[in-house]
């Protein structure tokens, strides 16, 4: 067998399929672009959905890629098994309605066995097939020449996600020999396709030939597709004769680097520490790539996944004797391993390390906070006479506060308490069910629309230089059918050329009208979208007769277009300003360029300060006022990148691209329409800045007329304020408001003093009303105070004077009721607890509460119940 590195295996696969006429597709970002149905890119085919469902027709129906992917549905197994990973690479080759079973099988065999490529011994390979797929079995047996005993029929060999394209598949296995035979010869799993370490699956060939309808029928697809997947890590482990994936060149450098930071621990000497090394190596790969692709730690969605991975790795670091932040030091190691195909890790190394280190340090603080919460919980359990930490409490510490379960168990054991493992697992199962329910809402892949896919006629966009043109009508679609004329209703129209911009890259579509050459309006353009083959498809309302083959005048709404292009160029200027002020990590994560405003989403793991926003706004306006020409350069993608043009990470660009340049300030790849000079924008104003997701911020802004309107509206509001504060001049309003604020503070201070005086006077009265019941002295009263804080002040006075065993006070403010109960130390020692009392009487005020044994409080919304609650106190004492 050849000795190959992981880099060589990856490149060899791509080179092989390139030689078979496939386009090599770049690995898409782990954070899905324009696919809200996925949390992560989780397979090679996930990035091909737009081709498989027919929404986009690929430039070449044959494609291949090495796609980084993340799956976290079985994170608990990572590190414990030989081949479970959170992040992995899937090598794949795809055919969209081109070649099918014969080519897929023959090419797989050639790649695996030909000495020019991998060069496996043929006798080492086995395959599985779907029992009803006689054709696949025949190809393997008769055409490839695989012995019958090396072909296994398995009922599960049918790829089906419940709806959409599906079909049988054929898996290829490699026999690693007797030394990896972990099962007895007669074990039912000891065969290619069973759960064993000897026969490893290396490739799955999916023959997508049916459409699974909602009614449960399997109908033949008009265009049959190929979707294959080969796990790089697994393939490399075989070639490098590694017992598990972790002993390959993809993981060992990370493990060795971790060894150096550990307390003298060595990989391969202890199964428990080996698990920790594996977890760390796996998780830092996933975290590094995910952060590099725009994800950031948070408490929701993919950000929560990142946080969980980092915290899990940190806890395993503790098991290796590493008690300070260390994961960030492994990022350069990951970058060096992957730089041949993924240079972005080293390019973004500083930013990735900063995010990881910050998150690690926060977690160490969380551990300290969690220990405090756990200490209070343990004390509460002991005070109640119990000896077990409940499963729901363990889960709350774990899920809400990020406190590790293992640490909870360790501390509880030290305190002589047991833990409710079963209850914790029940809570975890509930969480998994909720996660599965959320994932079940993900949309499945649709079936190609032959009507739109088959439209190959050209349509040229002329809107960069004109907003009106005469063109021939080539296609009319009405009610999902092609027609040769139409006189009413809605339709989709395709012209030989058009000035109408189809929605793309955040820029909304043009609106306008279609006229006859005589000037009669026959259609109103409501929207324009790209057809699968890339032509601008006009969504129109028909108001006159249109016929295929006739020429019409297409007119874009000029006012709307002018507004849109001002906002589009402004987004480019804003993007550059963001990077200049926040850092190069502030990458575009989405945008909307509409006529009345622009919206720009960007990656950033912190709030943007008012000063930073002010500086951005100033920078953009300065470029506008400098009256700089906006140039558009048409060139090839390589030249554009060599010029330093900013590209959207993960966006797919053709060979020929447009570069929009604003002097030396902004240079971006962009197919949109722009102003000719920055001065055309007029004015730029940021309206708002907010967080919209894990590590993603959003700025909304306006330009030109809308910016002027906003300033005018704000000026009117200021004038109204000036009138209210009786300021003769607008510029004096701030001083007037400041004076009023000082007056308000003085009045509030006086009010506080009066309230305290009244409360003290009441205290003097109510503290005299001491009663006795069942051997306990108590004070119960309704008082007039402004809030719970003043109730606590009264309780503090009561405690200092040691006036009685029990104090219960209540107050009403409007529809709100507050109750407070306090117990002396002596009352606590005799078994009375304030929390127990408050829970007994709180329902009478329509609320609930709780607290410590010496003090508890409650709130409610039933003022009429306060006296009932207070009268219940003596009864409660008497029953003790």
Residue pairs with C-beta under 8 A, 6 or more apart in sequence:
1 119
1 120
1 121
1 239
1 241
2 118
2 119
2 239
3 239
3 240
4 12
4 118
4 236
4 239
4 240
5 249
6 232
6 233
6 236
6 248
6 249
6 250
6 337
7 340
7 341
9 118
9 232
9 235
9 236
9 239
10 66
10 89
10 91
10 232
10 340
10 341
11 340
11 341
12 117
12 118
13 64
13 66
13 91
13 111
13 230
14 24
14 64
14 65
14 66
14 91
16 107
16 110
16 111
16 117
17 24
17 62
17 64
17 93
17 107
18 24
18 64
20 62
20 93
20 103
20 107
21 60
21 62
22 60
22 62
22 63
22 64
22 93
23 58
23 59
23 60
23 62
23 63
23 64
24 63
24 64
24 65
25 47
25 63
25 64
25 65
25 652
26 65
26 652
27 65
27 66
27 67
27 68
27 89
27 341
27 342
28 41
28 47
28 67
28 650
29 41
29 293
29 294
29 649
29 650
30 40
30 41
30 68
30 69
30 70
30 87
30 289
30 290
30 293
30 295
31 40
31 41
31 290
31 293
31 294
31 295
31 302
31 650
32 38
32 39
32 40
32 41
32 46
33 650
33 651
35 46
35 49
37 441
37 442
37 443
38 46
38 442
39 301
39 302
39 305
39 439
40 69
40 70
40 71
40 72
40 290
40 302
40 305
41 47
41 67
41 68
41 69
41 70
42 69
42 70
42 71
43 67
43 69
43 90
43 229
44 65
44 67
44 69
44 90
44 91
44 92
44 94
44 227
44 229
45 52
45 92
45 94
45 227
45 229
46 67
46 69
47 65
47 67
48 63
48 94
48 96
48 227
49 445
50 56
51 57
51 58
51 63
51 94
51 96
52 96
52 165
52 208
52 225
52 227
52 445
52 448
53 164
53 445
53 446
53 447
53 448
54 446
54 447
54 448
54 449
54 450
54 452
54 453
54 532
55 446
55 532
56 530
56 532
57 96
57 453
57 532
57 533
57 534
58 96
59 654
61 95
61 96
61 97
61 98
62 93
62 94
62 95
62 98
62 99
63 93
63 94
63 96
64 91
64 92
64 93
64 94
65 91
65 92
65 94
66 89
66 90
66 91
66 92
66 232
66 341
67 89
67 90
67 92
68 87
68 88
68 89
68 289
68 342
69 87
69 88
69 89
69 90
70 86
70 87
70 286
70 289
70 290
70 305
71 85
71 86
71 88
72 86
72 305
72 308
72 309
74 84
75 86
75 308
75 309
75 312
77 84
78 84
78 85
78 86
78 278
78 279
78 282
78 283
79 275
79 276
79 278
79 279
79 282
79 316
80 275
82 197
82 243
82 244
82 245
82 246
83 231
83 233
83 234
83 237
83 244
83 245
85 233
85 245
85 282
85 285
85 286
86 282
86 283
86 285
86 286
86 309
87 282
87 285
87 286
87 289
87 290
88 231
88 232
88 233
89 231
89 232
89 233
90 229
90 230
90 231
90 232
91 229
91 230
91 231
91 232
91 235
92 227
92 228
92 229
92 230
93 104
93 107
93 226
93 228
94 225
94 226
94 227
94 228
95 103
95 104
95 225
95 226
96 223
96 225
97 223
97 224
97 225
97 448
98 226
99 226
100 207
100 209
100 224
100 226
101 135
101 136
101 139
101 207
101 226
102 139
102 143
103 226
104 205
104 207
104 226
104 228
105 136
105 139
105 140
105 143
105 144
105 170
105 205
106 139
106 143
106 144
108 172
108 203
108 205
108 228
109 144
110 117
111 117
111 118
112 118
112 120
112 125
112 172
112 202
112 203
113 119
113 120
113 121
113 122
113 125
118 239
120 174
122 146
124 174
124 175
125 146
125 150
125 172
125 173
125 174
125 175
126 150
126 151
126 152
126 172
126 173
126 174
126 175
126 192
126 199
127 140
127 146
127 150
127 151
127 152
127 170
127 171
127 172
127 173
127 192
128 151
128 152
128 153
128 154
128 157
128 170
128 171
128 173
128 192
128 193
129 136
129 137
129 140
129 151
129 152
129 153
129 154
129 157
129 168
129 170
130 136
130 153
130 154
130 155
130 157
130 158
130 168
130 169
130 170
131 153
131 154
131 155
131 157
132 168
133 157
133 168
133 170
133 207
136 168
136 170
136 207
137 151
137 153
140 146
140 151
140 170
141 148
141 151
150 192
152 191
152 192
152 193
154 171
154 193
157 168
157 169
157 170
157 171
158 166
158 167
158 168
158 169
159 166
159 167
159 168
159 169
159 206
159 208
159 227
160 166
160 167
160 212
161 444
161 445
162 212
162 444
163 212
163 213
163 214
163 444
164 211
164 212
164 444
164 445
164 446
164 447
165 208
165 210
165 211
165 212
165 221
165 225
165 445
165 447
166 208
166 210
166 211
166 212
166 218
167 206
167 207
167 208
167 209
167 210
167 224
168 206
168 207
168 209
169 204
169 205
169 206
169 207
170 204
170 205
170 207
171 193
171 201
171 203
171 204
171 205
172 201
172 202
172 203
172 204
172 205
173 192
173 193
173 199
173 200
173 201
173 202
174 199
174 200
174 202
174 238
175 192
175 198
175 199
176 197
176 198
176 199
176 200
176 238
177 198
178 198
180 197
180 198
180 243
181 190
181 196
181 197
181 198
182 196
182 197
182 198
183 189
183 190
183 194
183 196
183 198
184 190
187 194
187 196
188 194
189 195
189 196
190 196
190 198
191 199
192 199
193 199
193 201
200 234
200 237
200 238
201 234
202 230
202 231
202 234
202 235
202 238
203 228
203 229
203 230
204 228
204 229
204 230
205 226
205 228
206 226
206 227
206 228
206 229
207 224
207 226
208 221
208 224
208 225
208 226
208 227
209 220
209 221
209 224
209 225
210 218
210 219
210 220
210 221
211 218
211 219
211 220
211 221
211 447
212 218
213 219
221 447
221 448
222 448
222 450
223 448
223 450
232 250
233 245
233 248
233 250
234 245
236 242
236 245
236 248
236 249
236 250
237 243
237 244
237 245
237 247
237 248
240 247
240 248
240 249
242 248
245 251
246 252
246 255
246 277
246 278
246 281
246 282
249 337
250 337
251 278
251 281
251 282
251 285
253 333
253 336
253 337
254 280
254 281
254 284
254 285
254 330
254 333
254 334
254 337
255 267
255 277
255 278
255 280
255 281
256 267
257 329
257 330
257 333
258 277
258 280
258 281
258 317
258 320
258 322
258 326
258 330
259 265
259 266
259 267
259 277
261 320
261 322
261 326
261 329
262 317
262 320
262 321
262 322
263 320
263 321
263 322
264 321
265 273
265 277
265 320
265 321
266 273
267 273
267 274
267 277
268 274
272 319
273 319
273 320
275 316
276 316
276 317
276 319
276 320
277 316
277 320
279 312
279 313
279 316
280 313
280 316
280 317
280 320
280 327
280 330
283 309
283 310
283 312
283 313
283 327
284 313
284 327
284 330
284 331
284 333
284 334
284 356
285 334
286 309
287 306
287 309
287 310
287 313
287 327
287 356
288 330
288 331
288 334
288 335
288 345
288 352
288 356
289 334
289 342
289 345
290 302
290 305
290 306
291 306
291 348
291 351
291 352
291 355
291 356
292 344
292 345
292 348
292 352
293 649
293 650
294 587
294 589
294 603
294 649
294 695
294 696
295 302
295 303
295 306
295 694
295 695
296 303
296 306
296 355
296 603
296 605
296 694
296 695
296 696
297 303
297 306
297 307
297 310
297 355
297 359
297 605
297 694
297 695
298 304
298 306
298 307
298 693
298 694
298 695
299 307
300 693
300 694
301 693
301 694
302 694
303 693
303 694
303 695
304 694
306 359
306 694
307 359
307 402
310 327
310 356
310 359
310 360
310 363
311 363
311 366
311 402
311 404
313 327
314 327
314 360
314 363
314 364
315 404
315 406
315 407
317 323
317 326
317 327
324 364
325 357
325 360
325 361
325 364
326 360
327 356
327 357
327 360
328 352
328 353
328 354
328 356
328 357
328 360
329 353
331 345
331 349
331 352
331 353
331 356
332 346
332 349
332 353
334 345
335 345
335 346
335 349
336 346
338 345
339 345
339 346
344 649
345 352
348 585
351 583
351 584
351 585
355 605
358 605
363 402
366 401
366 402
366 403
367 403
367 404
367 407
369 401
370 397
370 401
370 402
370 403
370 407
371 407
371 411
373 397
373 401
373 403
374 397
374 403
374 408
374 411
374 412
375 411
377 389
377 393
377 397
378 389
378 411
378 412
378 415
378 417
381 387
381 388
381 389
381 417
382 415
382 417
383 853
387 416
387 417
387 418
388 417
388 418
388 419
388 420
389 408
389 412
389 417
389 418
389 419
389 420
390 420
390 423
391 419
391 420
391 421
391 422
391 423
391 424
391 425
391 426
391 427
392 423
392 427
394 405
394 408
394 419
394 420
394 423
394 424
394 427
395 423
395 424
395 427
395 428
395 431
397 403
397 408
398 404
398 405
398 408
398 424
399 427
399 431
405 424
408 419
409 419
412 418
412 419
413 419
449 532
451 477
451 480
451 481
451 482
452 477
452 531
452 532
452 533
452 537
453 532
453 533
455 475
455 494
455 531
455 532
455 533
455 535
456 533
457 474
457 475
457 494
457 496
457 535
458 496
458 535
459 474
459 494
459 495
459 496
459 497
459 498
459 535
459 536
460 496
460 497
460 498
461 497
461 498
461 499
461 501
461 502
461 536
462 469
462 497
462 498
462 499
463 498
463 499
463 500
463 501
463 510
463 556
463 673
464 632
464 673
466 499
467 499
467 512
467 555
467 556
467 558
467 561
468 499
468 553
468 554
468 555
468 556
469 497
469 498
469 499
469 553
469 554
470 517
470 551
470 552
470 553
470 554
471 495
471 496
471 497
471 498
471 551
471 552
471 554
472 495
472 496
472 549
472 550
472 551
473 493
473 494
473 495
473 546
473 547
473 548
473 549
473 550
473 551
473 552
474 494
474 495
474 496
474 548
474 549
475 482
475 492
475 493
475 494
475 548
476 482
476 483
476 484
476 485
476 486
476 491
476 492
476 493
476 546
476 548
477 483
477 491
477 492
477 493
478 486
478 489
478 490
478 491
478 492
483 548
484 547
484 548
484 549
485 545
485 546
485 547
485 548
486 542
486 545
486 546
487 542
487 544
487 545
487 546
488 542
488 543
489 541
489 542
490 539
490 540
490 541
490 542
491 523
491 540
491 542
491 546
492 537
492 538
492 539
492 540
493 514
493 523
493 537
493 538
493 540
493 546
494 531
494 535
494 536
494 537
494 538
495 538
495 552
495 554
498 528
498 536
498 538
498 554
499 510
499 554
499 555
499 556
500 509
500 510
500 512
500 525
500 528
500 536
500 538
500 554
500 556
501 507
501 509
501 510
501 528
501 536
501 556
501 561
501 672
501 673
502 509
502 528
502 529
502 530
502 536
502 537
503 509
503 527
503 528
503 529
503 530
504 530
504 671
504 672
505 591
505 670
505 671
505 672
506 568
506 571
506 590
506 591
506 592
506 593
506 672
507 564
507 568
507 593
507 672
507 673
508 564
508 592
508 593
508 594
508 595
509 527
509 528
509 529
510 525
510 528
510 556
510 557
510 560
510 561
510 564
511 525
511 526
511 527
511 556
511 557
511 560
512 524
512 525
512 554
512 555
512 556
512 557
512 560
513 521
513 523
513 524
513 525
513 555
513 557
514 521
514 522
514 523
514 524
514 525
514 538
514 540
514 546
514 552
514 553
514 554
514 555
515 521
515 522
515 552
515 553
515 555
516 522
516 544
516 550
516 552
516 553
517 551
517 552
517 553
519 553
520 544
521 543
521 544
522 542
522 543
522 544
522 545
522 546
522 552
523 538
523 540
523 541
523 542
523 543
523 544
523 546
524 540
524 541
524 543
525 538
525 539
525 540
525 554
526 539
526 540
526 541
527 538
527 539
528 536
528 537
528 538
528 539
529 536
529 537
529 539
530 536
530 537
531 537
546 552
560 595
561 673
563 595
563 596
563 704
563 705
563 706
564 593
564 594
564 595
564 673
565 672
565 673
565 674
565 675
566 675
566 680
566 681
566 682
566 703
566 704
567 593
567 594
567 595
567 597
567 598
567 703
568 593
568 598
568 672
568 673
568 674
569 630
569 660
569 662
569 674
569 675
569 678
569 680
569 681
570 598
570 620
570 624
570 681
570 684
570 701
570 703
571 591
571 593
571 598
571 600
572 660
572 662
572 666
572 668
572 670
572 674
573 619
573 620
573 623
573 624
573 662
573 665
573 666
573 678
573 681
573 684
574 598
574 600
574 616
574 620
574 684
574 699
574 701
575 588
575 600
575 602
575 646
575 666
575 668
576 665
576 666
577 615
577 616
577 619
577 620
578 586
578 600
578 602
578 604
578 616
578 699
579 586
580 619
581 612
581 615
581 616
581 619
582 604
582 608
582 612
585 603
585 604
586 602
586 603
586 604
587 602
587 603
587 648
587 649
588 600
588 601
588 602
588 648
589 601
589 602
589 603
589 696
590 599
590 600
590 601
590 696
591 598
591 599
591 600
591 601
592 598
592 599
593 672
596 702
596 706
597 687
597 700
597 701
597 702
597 706
598 700
598 701
598 702
598 703
599 698
599 699
599 700
600 698
600 699
600 700
600 701
601 692
601 696
601 697
601 698
602 696
602 697
602 698
602 699
603 695
603 696
603 697
604 695
604 696
604 697
605 695
607 691
607 697
608 689
608 697
608 699
613 686
613 689
613 699
616 686
616 699
617 684
617 685
617 686
620 684
621 683
621 684
623 662
623 665
623 666
623 678
624 678
624 679
624 681
624 682
624 683
624 684
625 679
626 678
627 677
627 678
627 679
628 662
628 663
628 665
628 677
628 678
628 679
629 663
629 676
629 677
630 660
630 661
630 662
630 674
630 675
630 676
630 677
630 678
631 660
631 661
631 662
632 658
632 659
632 660
632 661
632 674
633 640
633 643
633 658
633 659
633 661
634 656
634 657
634 658
634 659
635 643
635 656
635 657
635 659
636 655
636 656
636 657
637 653
637 654
637 655
637 656
637 657
637 669
640 647
640 657
640 659
640 669
641 647
643 659
643 667
644 667
645 657
645 659
645 667
645 668
645 669
646 666
646 667
646 668
646 669
647 653
647 668
647 669
648 669
651 669
653 669
657 669
657 671
658 669
658 670
658 671
659 667
659 668
659 669
659 670
660 666
660 667
660 668
660 669
660 670
660 672
660 674
661 667
662 678
675 681
681 703
681 704
682 703
682 704
682 705
682 707
682 708
683 703
683 704
683 707
683 708
684 701
684 702
684 703
684 707
685 701
685 702
685 703
685 707
685 710
685 711
686 699
686 700
686 701
687 700
687 701
687 702
687 710
688 698
688 699
688 700
689 697
689 698
689 699
689 700
690 697
690 698
691 697
691 698
692 698
702 709
702 710
715 730
718 730
718 733
719 730
721 733
721 737
722 728
722 729
722 730
722 732
722 733
722 736
725 733
725 736
725 737
725 740
726 736
727 733
727 735
727 736
755 785
755 786
755 790
756 790
756 793
758 784
758 785
759 783
759 785
759 790
759 793
759 794
760 797
762 781
762 783
762 784
762 785
762 794
763 794
763 797
763 798
766 779
766 781
766 783
766 809
767 779
767 797
767 798
767 801
767 803
769 779
769 781
770 777
770 778
770 779
770 803
770 804
771 777
771 778
771 779
771 780
771 874
772 778
773 874
773 877
773 878
774 877
774 878
774 880
776 805
776 806
776 827
776 830
776 832
776 877
776 880
777 804
777 805
777 806
778 804
778 805
778 806
778 807
778 808
778 873
778 874
778 877
779 798
779 803
779 804
779 806
779 807
779 808
780 807
780 808
780 809
780 870
780 873
780 874
781 808
781 809
781 810
781 870
782 809
782 810
782 811
782 812
782 866
782 867
782 870
783 791
783 794
783 809
783 810
783 811
784 811
785 791
785 794
785 811
786 813
787 813
787 818
788 818
788 820
788 857
788 859
790 811
791 809
791 811
791 818
791 820
791 857
792 820
792 855
792 857
794 809
795 807
795 809
795 820
795 822
795 855
798 804
798 807
798 822
799 822
799 824
802 824
804 824
805 823
805 824
805 826
805 827
805 832
806 821
806 822
806 823
806 824
806 827
806 832
806 837
806 873
806 877
807 820
807 821
807 822
807 823
808 819
808 820
808 821
808 822
808 837
808 841
808 870
808 873
809 819
809 820
810 817
810 818
810 819
810 820
810 845
810 866
810 869
810 870
811 817
811 818
812 863
812 866
815 861
815 863
816 859
816 860
816 861
816 863
817 845
817 846
817 847
817 859
817 860
817 861
817 862
817 863
817 865
817 866
818 857
818 858
818 859
819 838
819 841
819 842
819 845
819 849
819 857
819 858
819 859
819 860
819 866
819 869
820 855
820 856
820 857
820 858
821 834
821 837
821 838
821 841
821 851
821 855
821 856
821 857
822 834
822 854
822 855
823 832
823 833
823 834
823 837
823 853
823 854
823 855
824 854
825 854
828 853
828 854
831 880
832 877
832 880
833 853
833 856
834 851
834 852
834 853
834 854
834 855
834 856
835 850
835 851
835 852
835 853
835 856
837 856
837 873
837 876
838 849
838 850
838 851
838 856
838 857
838 858
839 848
839 849
839 850
839 856
839 858
840 872
840 876
841 858
841 869
841 870
841 872
841 873
841 876
842 848
842 849
842 858
842 860
842 869
844 862
844 865
844 866
844 868
844 869
844 872
845 858
845 859
845 860
845 861
845 862
845 863
845 865
845 866
845 869
846 860
846 861
846 862
846 865
847 858
847 859
847 860
847 861
847 862
848 858
848 860
849 856
849 857
849 858
849 859
850 856
850 858
851 857
